[in-house]
């Protein structure tokens, strides 16, 4: 965990933001563009109630943009990962 002191303003006088996660380790060498490691992927798939699928292409509105509008943020690569979804219920 680390705390970040916010810039002073009328609304946040002395406020701090607490961050948790692997990117807060000062000894770490992180590649932010790669995302978090899939440490639970094996366990989730072993439960047998989800399946990987191809997903869909990202749309501007997924990132809060209007259709046709382009943002200035770089997209995270999938790195060979597929999204998962719940399997259809068996009767």
C-alpha positions, 0 to 999 in steps of 0.5 A: 500500500502507498498513500499519495498526497493530493494537490491542495484544493478547497474540496481536498485539503490534506486529503490522501489517496490510498493505493493497493496492489502490485504496482505500489511495491517500490521494489517492483519492476512493472510493465504497466502496458501488460496489465496484471498477471492472471494469477487466478485464471487456472483456478477459475477455469478449473471450476468448470462453470466458465468458458473462454470466448473470442469477445468483441472489438472495442468500441469508442463508447466502451471508453466513454467516447461518442461513436466515431470519436477517437481517444488519446489513450493506448489500448492494452494488448490482450497478450493472448488472453481471451475473456471468459463468461459463464457457461449456460446452465445445464438442466 
